[in-house]
Amino acid sequence: MGRRIHEANMAGDLREFVKTNRPKGSFKPRPYYSEIGDFLSYHFTGEDFYAKRVDDCLTVYLSMKGDKFVGFKFKSIRHIIEALEGSGFKREYDLSMGIISLACMETVEDRPTRDYYRRIYKTAGRVPIRRKDLEPALV
């Protein structure tokens, strides 16, 4: 019983700490690759969000205020790059969010899911993904 009370207090303290210690400076959108998770994420804004899984490759981030589309995560980036290479993509070139979005969309048949990929292509398609940021995925 005592442990549960301690955990509840700790959770409350952590929430309060996060609320009162926001990062300083302005938000700058940029792709982030996680080698351990083998995913690539991108946020348009620094808004608070929740995640909605769309399919095996895509999770979208929606604003806590009004469900506005504020970012996304592509999963299994190594697999996506291998598929691109099988289609003739040259490893020495940089990628873009648009290329990743189109590659993933090719595997999807249902319209609502394809619409998410189109939305990413329209809003972030030209966002570059530097080759050096993906080095672990290119091994």
N, C-alpha and C positions, 0 to 999 in steps of 0.2 A: 504494500500500500504506500509506504513512504517513497519508494522509487517512482511511482506514477506521479505523485505530487511534485517531486523534484523535476521530472521530465516536463510536466505541464508548465512549471515556473520557468524552466530553461527555454521552452518554446516561446513563451510570452516575452521573455527577456530578449531572445534573438529577434523576434518580430520588431520589438521596440528599437533595438540597435540598428536594424536595417532601415527602418523608417527615418531615424534621426541621423544616419551617417551615409547619406547618398554620395555617390562619386562626384568629385568636383570637375568642372570643365564642361564643355559642350559635347554632345553625342556626335560621333563621326561614324557613319556606316562603312563597314568593310567586311569582306568575307572572312570567316574563321573556319579553319580546317582542324579537326581533332583526329590525330593519328590513332589514339586509343579507341575512340568511338567510330572511326572511319566515317565521319560525316562532315558536311560542309554547311554552315549556317550563315544566314545574312538577315540583318534587321534594318528596316528602313528608318525606324525611329527608336528612341530610347523609352518608349511607353511601356508600362506594365502590360504583360500579355499572358495568355494561356495557350497551350499547344493543342492542336487538333490533328490527329493522324489521318491522312488522306488515303495512302496506300503504303506498300512495302518500301517505297523509295522516298516518299514525301510526307513531311509534317509541316503544317502551316501554323504561324503564330498570329493570333487574333487579339486585338486590344481588349483589355478588361472594360474599357469604356466604349461600348457600342459595337463590338465585334469587328472593328476595322482591321483589314489585312495589314500587318505591320512587319512581317518577315516570314522566313521559311527555313527548313532544314532538308537537305538531300542526304539520304543514308546510302551506305554501300558504295562510296565514291570509287574505291579500287575496282569494283566490278563494273561500274559505269565507264571508267577510263579504259578498261580492257575491252569492253564492247565497242567503244569509239575507235580504239586501235584496230579492232577487227573490221571496222568499216572504212579504214584508210586514214584515220586521224594520226598525224605525226606527233610524236611525243615531245619534240623540241619546241613546239608552239605553245603559247599561253592559251588558256581556255577562257570562256566567259560563262556567266550564269545562263545565258541564252542557249549555248551549245549543250550544257548539262540538261537544261529544261527540255529541249527538243529530243535529246537522246532518251530521257525517261518517258516522255510523252508517247514515243513510238511503241512502247510496251502496253499502253493503256487503251481500252476500247470504250469505256463508259464516258459519256459526255461531261457529267459534273466534274469528274477527276481531270479530264483533259482541259476543262476550263481553268482549273487552278494552274496547270502548267502554262497555258496561254497567258494567264495573268502575270505569272512570273516572267515570262518572256517579254511581255510588254513593259513591265515596270522595272525589271532589273536585267534584262537581256544583254545590255552592253557593259554590265559591271564585269571588269576583268578579274580573272583568277590567275594570279601570277604562278608560273610554273614552279618557282622556288618555294612558294607556300604549300605546294602539294607534293614536294619531293618524297615524303614517306609513301605516298600512294602510287608513286611512279616506279617503285622498286621492282 
